[in-house]
């Protein structure tokens, strides 16, 4: 485990289903970041809930720009951390081009089913966001550290976190001062959109620019050039698909992903700022 879990990395890269992901996680575990005192570095969601951050390799941790040591964490240790800290989810490779969020309850059910017979595996609960910062001490050999009790159970949600409402048409909620996007997630976003567009033949291209909400929050706007009457439905579906492929958009501090139908005025602005443009399976 010192080198990580390449099988789990493959499942993430292939956007494998929940059961494949659980099987790979249960078989090979993950790497976790630890401080010199062996405390485990956790993450916090936008709602303030803590999550366990896992990595499939030292390379994916390097993308996270972390400076801590990495320690092998098998599935049973994940459950120990859950019992000590109250975290309910493990977020794997959150800073990479492929990421996954796994309810620890699902991992526990999967382990129970594979070790003692069939039981329902999927709980249906998932996290809503990713981030870093929080910390809790783990001690397998001594008494468990005292931590705050976990927050009340959140209602069940789909496996993929639901996207923020997409924005389209008139932009009352968006600062129209578009700029060329330079965010580090841009290459992965361009690739995801290019793949999605193969299923949308009536979408000619998608511009990507930086934008800001009325509150001043940084965002990324997708300007979708689509030739059909139900254009906003396509924009909404494309927005949802992009977020499903890139769950790191739910991270605390991540840019808000927005989408709208491109018009002649916005396209002229995209040309002026040299915005990135993506066509089906082709990106600039």
Secondary structure, DSSP 8 states (H G I E B T S, - for coil): -TT--HHHHHHHHTT--HHHHHHHHHHH-EEEEE-TT-EEEEEE-TTS-EEEEEBSSHHHHHHTT--SEEEEE-HHHHHHHHHHH---EEEESTTSSS-EEEEHHHHHHHHHHHHHS-----------------EEE--SSS----------------SS--------SS-TTEEEEEEE---TTHHHHHHHHHHHHTT-TTEEEEEEEEEEETT--EEEEEEEEE-STTHHHHHHHHHHHHHHH-GGGGSTT--EEEEEE--HHHHHHHHHHT-EEEETTEE-
